C-alpha cells in the first residue's frame, strides 16, 4: 500500500472514531443538534478519505504521487478545518452569520481536494495501457 493511501486511511479512521463518539454523545443526551456535523465527519471524513486511499492503492503503479499528496493535504485540511467551524455554526448564537463564510471556505478547500482527485482519476482513465 502506498504511504499516501495509509495517510488517507489514518486520518479517515480518526475522523470515523470522532464521528462515532459524537454520535454516541448525541444519542446519550438525546440532542441531535450536531447531526449535520456527525454526517460530515463520517461521510467526508471517513468515506471520502477511505475511497481516495483505496483509489491510490488500486493505481499504485501509475498514479502521480504529487497529485495524490496534494489531494491528501487539501482534503485533510479542508475537512479538519470544516469540523470545528461547522460545529460553531450549528451551536453558536448567530452561528450562520459568524461562521458561515469560514465554513464555506473550509468546504472550498475540501472541494479543491476533490478536483485534484478528479484529475488523478481522469489521468488513470485516459492513460495508455500496455
N, C-alpha and C positions, 0 to 999 in steps of 0.2 A: 504494500500500500504506500503510495506517495505521502511524503510528510504533510503536504498541503491537505490531503484528504483526512489524515489523522487530526490536523488542526481544526478542520471543519467539524469533525465528529466530537472532539473535546469541547469546543465552545457550544456546539449544539446540545450535547448531553448535559452540560452545566445549565444551559437555559431550560432544558426539559425538567431538570431537577427543580429549578426555581419555579417553573410554571406549575409543576405538580404540588410543590409546597404551598404556593399561592392558592391553588385550587382546594387543598385541604383546609387552609386557613379560612377561605371564604365559606366553605361548607360547614365547618365547625361553628362559625359565627353567624351563619345564615344571612350573610351580607354579600351580595353579588355585584356591588358597585364596580369592582375591578374586573368583571368578566371580560370586557374587551381587551384589557391588558393581558389577562390569562390567555386569551385566544392568540394575541400577537406573539407572546412569548413562545407558546407551543407551536404555532404554525410558521411564523417567520424564523423563530429561534431554532427549534428542533427540526421540523420537517424540511424547511427550505435549506438549511445548512447541511443536513444529512443528505439531501438529494444532490447538492453541489459536490459534497465529498464523494458520493458514490459515482457521479459522472467522472470526476478526475481519476478515480481508481479504475473505472472501466476504460478510460482513454490514456492510461499511464504511459503508453509508448508513443503517443502522438500529441498530447496536449502541450500548450505553451505554459511553462512554469511562471513566466512573468504575468501572463493574463490570469492564471489560477491564483497566484498570491495577491494580485490586485483585487480580484473577485473576493478573496477571503478578507482582506483588510477593509474594503468598502462595506461589504455585507456585515461584518462583525461590528465595525464602528457604528454603522447606521442602526443596527438592531440594539446594540448595547447602550447607545445614546437615547434611542427612542423609548426604551423601557421606563427609565425614571421620569422622563418628561411626560410621557403618556399617563403615568400614574398620577403626576401632579395635575395634569389637565383634567383627569377624571375626579379628583378629590379636593382640589383647592378651590376656595371661593373665586368665582370668575376665572376658573382654570382655563377655559377656552380662550379668553382674551389674553391671559398672561402667558400661556404655554402653547397655544395653537401653532404659532409660527415656528417655534423651536421643534415641536413635534413633527411638523411638516418638513422642516429642514432635515431632521434625522431620517425621516421616511425617504426623502430625496436621496440621501447618501446610500441607503439600502437599495433604492431603485437604480442608482448608478452601478451598484454591485450586480444587480440583475442584468443590466445592459452588458456589462463585461462578460457575465456568464453566457449571455446570448451570443456574443461574438465568439466565445470558445465553442459553443455548440454548433454554430454555423460553420466555423473552420473545420470542425470534425465532419460535418455533413458533406462539405464540398472537397475535402482533401482527396488526393489521388490514392487509390487503393492498389496494392501490388497485384 
